[in-house]
Amino acid sequence: MRYAMAMDTKKCVGCGDCVVACQTENNVPLGYCRDWIVESVRGTYPETVQMHFKSERCMHCANTPCVRTCPTGASHVIEGGIVKVTHNECIGCGACIEACPYEARYVHPDGYIDKCTFCDHRLEQGMSTACVEVCPTSCLIFGDLDDPKSPISKALESKDWYVIAPEAGTKPQLYFLK
């Protein structure tokens, strides 16, 4: 099993429902987030200017610099390739924050590092991630890359896609559909 997420950049309208769902589901303190919306403008004014939105979060990389730099082992990989932080083992040193090329971690007010977990607690119950379930445009796709019949496998097979900062060599498991 190898979990991954894809985000269809043509469908996202930047509504932020994924962010609110994540904050609610995971009791993320106000002012912090495990996922976020990136807005950019593309094209040339006035003919082709368009807003472009991306929902970003931890990339759950297959090659994890954040895990390698954690001095306590609090950052680790669990079944399915999900990168997690065990809060009571984390000393809040920030080494993993510095190692992450995606700026996907933050220091929780209680002193530990926090980040997206692909809602692993929901996956254990046979549910999908909170962000995927609430997305009004169905631009987020989640599943098992090892299952060729899964929605994510089908999406990556049938559409063009890219990852952020491939040159970092982290092998991110968050794909952006073009």
C-alpha positions in Angstrom: 0.0 0.0 0.0 1.3 3.4 -1.0 -1.0 6.4 -0.3 -0.9 9.5 -2.4 -3.1 12.5 -3.3 -3.7 14.3 -6.5 -5.0 17.8 -6.9 -6.7 18.8 -10.2 -5.6 22.4 -10.8 -8.3 22.9 -13.4 -11.1 22.2 -10.9 -9.9 24.0 -7.7 -11.7 27.3 -7.1 -9.7 28.2 -4.0 -12.7 28.1 -1.7 -10.7 26.8 1.3 -13.2 24.1 2.4 -10.3 21.7 2.5 -8.4 23.9 5.0 -11.4 24.3 7.3 -12.2 20.6 7.2 -8.7 19.8 8.1 -8.6 22.3 10.9 -11.9 21.0 12.3 -11.1 17.3 11.9 -7.6 17.6 13.5 -8.2 20.3 16.1 -5.7 22.6 14.5 -5.4 25.8 16.6 -6.7 29.1 15.1 -4.0 30.8 13.0 -2.3 27.5 12.0 -3.0 25.0 9.2 -1.9 21.6 8.0 -3.0 22.4 4.4 -3.4 25.7 2.6 -4.4 27.3 -0.7 -1.8 28.8 -3.0 -3.2 31.5 -5.4 -1.3 32.7 -8.5 -2.1 34.7 -11.5 -1.3 33.4 -15.0 -1.5 34.9 -18.4 -1.1 38.4 -19.8 -3.4 41.3 -19.0 -6.0 41.9 -20.3 -6.4 38.9 -22.7 -5.6 35.8 -20.8 -5.3 36.6 -17.1 -6.6 33.7 -15.0 -6.4 32.9 -11.3 -4.8 29.5 -10.5 -5.3 27.7 -7.2 -3.5 24.8 -5.6 -4.3 23.0 -2.4 -1.0 22.1 -0.8 0.0 20.1 2.3 2.8 17.7 3.4 3.9 15.8 0.3 4.4 12.5 2.2 7.6 12.0 0.4 9.1 8.6 -0.4 12.5 10.1 0.3 12.0 11.9 3.6 14.6 14.5 4.7 12.4 15.5 7.6 12.5 12.0 9.0 16.3 11.7 8.5 17.0 14.9 10.4 14.7 14.3 13.4 17.0 13.6 16.4 14.4 11.8 18.4 12.7 9.7 15.8 9.4 11.6 16.4 9.2 12.1 12.6 8.7 8.7 11.0 6.9 6.9 8.2 4.0 4.6 8.9 2.2 2.0 6.8 1.1 3.3 3.4 4.0 5.8 3.3 2.3 8.4 5.5 4.8 10.7 7.2 3.9 11.4 10.8 5.1 13.1 13.9 4.6 11.5 17.3 3.8 14.5 19.4 5.0 13.3 22.8 8.4 12.3 21.3 8.9 15.6 19.5 11.2 18.1 21.2 10.2 21.0 18.9 13.8 21.6 17.7 12.6 22.4 14.2 15.2 20.3 12.3 12.4 18.7 10.3 11.0 22.1 9.4 14.4 23.2 8.0 14.8 20.0 6.1 11.3 20.1 4.4 11.6 21.9 1.0 7.8 22.4 1.0 7.3 24.4 4.2 4.7 21.8 5.2 5.3 21.8 9.0 4.7 24.2 11.8 5.4 24.5 15.5 2.2 23.8 17.4 1.5 26.2 20.3 2.1 23.2 22.7 5.7 23.0 21.5 5.7 20.0 19.1 5.9 20.0 15.3 2.6 19.3 13.5 1.6 18.6 9.9 -0.8 16.8 7.6 -1.2 13.1 8.3 -3.5 12.2 5.4 -6.1 11.8 8.2 -4.6 8.4 9.0 -7.1 8.1 11.9 -9.9 8.2 9.3 -8.2 5.8 7.0 -8.1 3.2 9.8 -11.9 3.5 9.9 -12.2 3.0 6.1 -13.0 6.7 5.5 -11.2 9.1 3.2 -9.4 12.3 4.2 -11.5 15.1 5.5 -10.3 17.5 2.8 -11.3 15.0 0.0 -14.7 14.5 1.5 -15.7 18.1 1.7 -14.2 19.4 -1.6 -17.2 20.8 -3.6 -15.4 20.5 -6.9 -13.9 17.0 -6.3 -10.5 18.4 -7.2 -8.8 16.3 -4.6 -8.2 12.6 -5.3 -6.8 10.2 -2.7 -5.9 6.5 -2.7 -3.5 3.7 -3.0 -0.9 4.0 -5.8 -0.3 0.2 -5.6 -3.9 -0.4 -6.6 -4.1 0.2 -10.4 -7.9 0.4 -10.1 -7.9 3.2 -7.4 -9.1 6.7 -8.4 -5.6 8.1 -7.9 -3.9 5.5 -10.1 -6.5 6.1 -12.8 -6.1 9.9 -12.6 -2.3 9.8 -12.8 -2.5 7.3 -15.7 -5.0 9.3 -17.7 -3.9 12.9 -17.1 -0.7 15.0 -17.3 0.7 15.8 -13.9 3.6 17.4 -12.1 5.1 17.5 -8.6 6.5 20.5 -6.8 10.3 20.7 -6.6 11.2 17.4 -8.2 14.9 18.5 -8.2 14.8 18.1 -4.4 14.8 14.4 -4.9 12.1 13.8 -2.2 9.7 11.9 -4.5 6.6 13.7 -3.2 3.3 11.8 -3.1 1.2 14.9 -3.8 0.6 15.2 -7.5 -0.9 18.2 -9.4 -3.0 17.4 -12.4 -2.7 19.8 -15.3 
